[in-house]
Amino acid sequence: MKHLASVDALIADHDAFLIDQFGTVHDGTAPYPGAVAALRRLRAAGRRVVLLSNSGQRAETSERRLREIGIPQDSYDISITSGEVTWWLLSEGRIAVARGARRCLLLEHSPGGLPLGSLGMTLVQRAEDAELVVIAGSRADVVPMAEYEAMLAPVARAGVPALCINPDRTMLTPNGFAPGAGQIAELYRRLGGVVSWIGKPHPAIYEAALAQLGEPARERVGGIGDSVEHDIAGARGVGCRAWLVRAGIIAGADDAAIAAECARFGAEPDGVLEAFG
């Protein structure tokens, strides 16, 4: 497996980069050492930089949070979240399971991240009142998965569709790992519900990013992230190159562990960066 010491080694062979946020550029509270400088070097070399996130919130919320933790807006070109892509698609009526749904149960980590009310949806408090379940985030660090199961089982059995807009199965918290929104979506499916997905590794978020970049040659675009399941498989799935960062959810993983992840998800990176810097 090819190992690179710095993102500088990628500049010559790429015109643009789709870079994961959490676990690659920052740890949720601060940028990783050298990460902001690396973003700026890519831009100074004339490369387009898109920060791509599975956050269920809108891009402006994500950008505000990035500024708060020390990642300024001039260190990247575009920020795209799965929540933002969902917003675009909903506003254009392009999500089949949401058409005609007016009563929505919204599951999110923090309130107010996806203001569905402005799209004509009414947010309900009781799951049984919902015509659509939107899984935008997880509170499984404080809410047991058994509570999610008890809440969602009746609506899953009733055939209410779910839309998961944050496919991350694991989230990093101050107290370690916890089940992410993707695990809640998988639970919903096991309970008999039908789930549609937006976010890495699914194509819609990549297609949106590539459109924003003006449809560059995909072999000249590099996806960079810490998740084989999401960042590597997602970039590979749309014909881009892919680079794995040994940080975030695979911090400390050796080559054997990385190879096992690649086999598990059927996707291999072009190489491994020891850190995003």
C-alpha positions in Angstrom: 0.0 0.0 0.0 1.4 3.4 -1.0 2.2 5.7 1.9 2.5 9.5 1.6 3.9 11.9 4.1 2.0 15.0 3.0 -0.8 16.2 0.8 1.8 18.0 -1.2 2.6 14.7 -3.0 -0.9 14.7 -4.4 -0.9 18.2 -6.0 0.6 17.3 -9.4 -1.9 14.6 -10.2 -5.1 16.3 -9.1 -7.1 19.4 -10.0 -9.6 19.2 -7.1 -10.1 17.5 -3.8 -13.2 16.3 -1.9 -12.0 16.3 1.7 -13.8 14.8 4.6 -14.2 17.1 7.7 -14.6 15.3 11.0 -11.8 12.8 11.6 -9.7 14.1 8.7 -9.4 17.9 9.1 -10.6 18.3 12.7 -11.5 16.2 15.8 -14.7 18.0 16.6 -13.1 20.6 18.8 -10.0 21.8 16.9 -8.2 21.3 13.6 -5.6 18.6 13.5 -2.0 20.0 13.6 -1.1 21.3 10.1 -4.5 20.7 8.6 -5.4 24.3 7.9 -2.0 25.0 6.5 -2.4 21.9 4.2 -5.7 23.2 2.9 -4.2 26.5 2.1 -1.2 24.9 0.3 -3.7 23.0 -1.9 -5.5 26.3 -2.8 -2.3 28.2 -3.3 -1.3 25.6 -5.8 -4.5 26.4 -7.7 -6.4 23.2 -6.6 -10.1 23.4 -5.8 -10.9 22.3 -2.3 -14.4 21.0 -1.3 -15.1 20.1 2.3 -17.5 17.2 2.2 -19.5 16.2 5.2 -22.2 13.6 6.2 -23.6 16.2 8.6 -27.4 16.3 8.4 -27.3 20.1 8.9 -27.2 22.8 6.2 -23.9 23.9 4.9 -24.1 27.4 6.5 -24.4 25.8 9.9 -21.4 23.6 9.2 -19.4 26.5 8.0 -20.2 28.5 11.1 -19.0 25.6 13.3 -15.8 25.3 11.2 -15.0 28.9 11.9 -15.7 28.5 15.6 -13.2 25.6 15.9 -10.5 27.4 13.9 -11.0 26.5 10.2 -11.5 29.8 8.3 -13.7 30.0 5.2 -10.7 31.2 3.1 -9.0 27.8 3.6 -11.4 26.0 1.3 -13.5 26.8 -1.8 -16.8 25.0 -1.1 -18.5 23.3 1.8 -21.2 20.7 1.0 -23.1 18.7 3.6 -25.5 15.8 3.1 -28.1 18.0 4.8 -27.5 20.7 2.2 -27.9 18.2 -0.7 -31.1 16.9 1.0 -32.4 20.5 1.2 -31.7 21.1 -2.5 -33.4 17.8 -3.5 -36.4 18.3 -1.3 -37.0 21.9 -2.5 -36.9 20.6 -6.1 -39.2 17.6 -5.3 -36.6 15.1 -6.3 -36.8 12.7 -3.4 -39.4 10.2 -4.2 -40.1 9.0 -0.6 -40.8 12.5 0.5 -43.3 13.5 -2.1 -46.6 14.3 -0.5 -45.2 13.8 3.0 -46.2 16.7 5.2 -45.8 15.3 8.8 -42.1 14.5 9.5 -40.3 13.0 12.5 -36.9 14.5 12.5 -34.1 12.8 14.4 -31.0 15.0 14.8 -28.2 15.5 17.2 -28.8 19.2 17.8 -32.1 20.9 17.2 -32.6 23.4 14.3 -30.0 22.0 11.9 -32.4 21.2 9.1 -35.4 23.7 9.1 -37.9 21.5 7.3 -40.8 23.7 8.3 -39.8 26.3 5.7 -40.3 23.6 3.1 -43.9 23.1 4.2 -43.3 20.2 6.5 -44.7 19.9 10.0 -42.4 18.4 12.6 -44.2 15.9 14.8 -43.2 14.9 18.3 -44.9 11.5 18.2 -43.4 8.9 15.8 -46.9 7.5 15.1 -48.0 10.8 13.6 -45.2 10.8 11.0 -45.6 10.3 7.2 -41.8 10.4 6.8 -38.9 9.8 9.2 -35.7 11.9 8.5 -32.6 10.5 10.3 -30.2 13.5 10.3 -28.2 12.7 13.4 -27.9 10.6 16.5 -28.2 11.2 20.2 -27.2 7.6 21.0 -24.4 8.9 23.2 -27.1 9.8 25.7 -30.2 8.0 24.4 -30.0 4.2 24.5 -30.6 2.4 21.2 -33.4 0.5 22.9 -35.3 3.8 23.2 -34.9 4.4 19.5 -36.1 0.9 18.8 -39.2 1.3 21.0 -40.0 4.6 19.3 -39.4 3.5 15.7 -40.7 -0.1 15.6 -44.4 0.8 15.2 -43.8 3.3 12.3 -41.4 0.9 10.6 -44.0 -1.8 10.7 -46.6 0.6 9.5 -44.6 1.2 6.3 -43.6 4.8 6.9 -40.5 5.5 4.8 -37.3 6.8 6.3 -34.7 9.1 4.8 -31.2 8.8 6.3 -29.2 11.9 5.5 -26.2 11.1 7.7 -25.0 7.5 6.8 -22.1 7.5 9.4 -22.6 4.4 11.5 -20.1 5.6 14.2 -19.7 9.1 15.7 -16.8 10.4 17.8 -17.8 12.0 21.1 -15.9 13.5 24.0 -16.4 10.1 25.7 -15.4 7.9 22.8 -17.3 6.2 20.0 -21.2 6.0 19.9 -23.7 4.7 17.4 -24.2 7.2 14.6 -27.3 8.1 12.5 -26.4 5.3 10.1 -26.9 2.7 12.8 -30.3 4.1 13.6 -31.2 3.8 9.9 -30.0 0.2 9.9 -32.1 -0.4 13.0 -35.1 1.0 11.2 -34.4 -1.4 8.2 -34.1 -4.4 10.6 -37.5 -3.4 12.1 -39.1 -3.7 8.7 -38.8 -0.1 7.5 -37.6 1.1 4.1 -34.7 3.5 4.1 -33.4 5.8 1.4 -29.9 7.3 1.8 -28.2 10.6 1.1 -24.5 11.2 2.0 -21.2 9.4 1.6 -20.8 6.8 0.1 -24.0 7.3 -1.9 -23.7 9.2 -5.2 -25.9 12.2 -4.7 -23.5 14.2 -2.5 -20.6 13.5 -4.9 -22.6 14.4 -7.9 -23.6 17.7 -6.2 -19.9 18.4 -5.4 -18.7 17.6 -8.9 -21.4 19.8 -10.4 -20.3 22.7 -8.1 -16.7 22.2 -9.4 -17.9 22.4 -13.0 -17.7 18.7 -13.8 -13.9 18.2 -13.8 -12.3 15.0 -15.1 -13.0 12.5 -12.3 -9.7 10.8 -12.5 -8.2 14.2 -11.6 -10.3 14.5 -8.5 -9.2 13.0 -5.2 -11.4 12.0 -2.3 -9.6 12.2 1.1 -10.9 10.8 4.3 -10.6 8.5 7.3 -13.4 6.1 6.4 -13.0 3.2 4.0 -16.8 2.7 4.1 -17.7 6.2 3.3 -14.8 8.3 1.9 -12.9 5.6 -0.1 -15.9 3.6 -1.3 -17.8 6.9 -2.1 -15.0 8.5 -4.2 -14.3 5.2 -6.0 -18.0 4.7 -6.7 -18.2 7.9 -8.8 -14.8 7.4 -10.6 -12.6 9.6 -8.5 -9.3 8.7 -6.9 -9.3 8.0 -3.1 -6.8 8.6 -0.3 -7.1 7.3 3.2 -6.0 9.3 6.2 -4.8 7.3 9.2 -6.8 9.4 11.6 -10.3 9.7 13.0 -12.1 6.3 13.2 -9.0 4.5 11.9 -6.4 6.3 14.0 -3.7 3.8 15.0 -4.8 1.1 12.6 -1.9 -0.8 11.0 -1.8 -1.9 7.4 -3.3 -5.3 8.2 -6.3 -3.6 9.8 -6.7 -1.2 6.9 -6.5 -4.1 4.4 -9.3 -5.9 6.4 -11.5 -2.7 6.1 -10.8 -2.5 2.4 -11.8 -6.2 2.0 -14.9 -5.7 4.1 -16.2 -2.8 2.0 -14.8 -3.8 -1.3 -12.9 -0.5 -1.8 -9.2 0.3 -1.8 -7.5 3.7 -1.6 -4.8 4.8 -4.0 -2.7 5.2 -0.9 -2.5 6.2 2.8 -1.6 9.6 4.3 -0.3 9.3 7.9 -2.1 12.6 8.6 -3.8 15.4 6.7 -0.9 17.8 6.6 
